[in-house]
Amino acid sequence: MNILVINAGSSSLKYQLLNPETQQVLAKGLCERIGIDGKFTYKPEGKEAVKEADVSMPTHNEAIKAVLDALVDPKNGVIGSMKEIDAVGHRVVHGGEKFAKSVLITDEVMAAIEECNPLAPLHNPANIIGIRACQDLMPGTPMVAVFDTAFHQTMPPAAYMYALPYEYYEKDKVRRYGFHGTSHKYVTQRAAAMLGKPIEELKLISCHLGNGSSIAAVDGGKSVDTSMGFTPLAGLPMGTRCGDIDAGILQYLMNKYGMDIDKMLNVLNKKSGVEGLSCVSSDFRDLEAAAGKGDRKAALAQEKFAYEVRKYVGAYAAAMGGVDAVIFTAGVGENDKTIRSMVCKGLDFMGLKLDDAANDVRGKETVISAADSKVKVLLIPTNEELMIAIDTAALAK
Ligand code: ADP
């Protein structure tokens, strides 16, 4: 079964054609600058990547048409015809409280996704444009929506409610939703497989540490808490996002510098996090290099980040009444042994001991805890496309 996975943004579109049964990726790539000057990248398995600039892509329709043309191209294509695409899986950022699982897309589902637009005004409308473009070009092919928020819909009210007047929840849907659900779901399922235990019997803490970062407490396969909130600005400090801060700071800085709320949020989303703190970069490789040369702010940014991750690990162990394994995934989690080591420092008291030699690894499914560590530490590369393809295949069958 071949599944086309689409992740549509406002001016970009990532795609991958893969077979979820064999996990073979037939082709993948990216359309960028849609509506501007169209850049197209296509990488068929086992062949050179094709890169084209100035491709006419006034809308997402032309971008998806370019993807489909490339997939069936006589020279670089990977399938004979579009009929070999059995279904399309769409990443959708926000499913609100309506979607606790992936769903087959119908007119009712589209209307319900649209109703979630105010909750993710930058992302959901773009996801919807991507779905509509595929529906136009591939009528009759089943389409599935896979939501970033769905996995966290199992959180109990004590975890998802904010201590605000109740009416803001009832009337305005203000609550913690959480994001990165597809990744947390994938790596916790892999963790169960690696540990050789049913997921129902495991308490797992999944640390998705990338440019955007979130942590999830997953008890018996169900998300019971997560660090991102109503928006992806909450929780850990990230590349450029501040994570949790005192809301009173907003009023103080806005008054002091005459900033309106949009300017303030721009600072919190784009100029904060490890970049803001280090004055160096949002990229952890740059922080490591600068800290190595004695840059104290870069070292502080690393320490702050690791400290917050460590605090969440402790908090979520308490929330679940124990933990069997801590998982590291995404760009930083998979690649940065320094951060992993800093996070795990001092957690021996709860039976978590990293094996320094085993931790000297990148991007590969491995146990990196010491043999006598009661709490296992796992490195698991995430694969959101595969998870989307698995859900899509199951629903399209
Ligand atoms: P996104 O949230 O954009 O999906 P990723 O999960 O791809 O982000 O993570 C990207 C980040 O991973 C980079 O900004 C960088 O900080 C970090 N990263 C990537 N490779 C390495 C590496 N070799 N060492 C340390 N950090 C890395």
Residues whose N, C-alpha, C, O or C-beta is under 5 A from the ligand:
A	BS01	ADP	L209 G210 N211 G212 S282 D283 F284 R285 A330 G331 V332 N335 D336
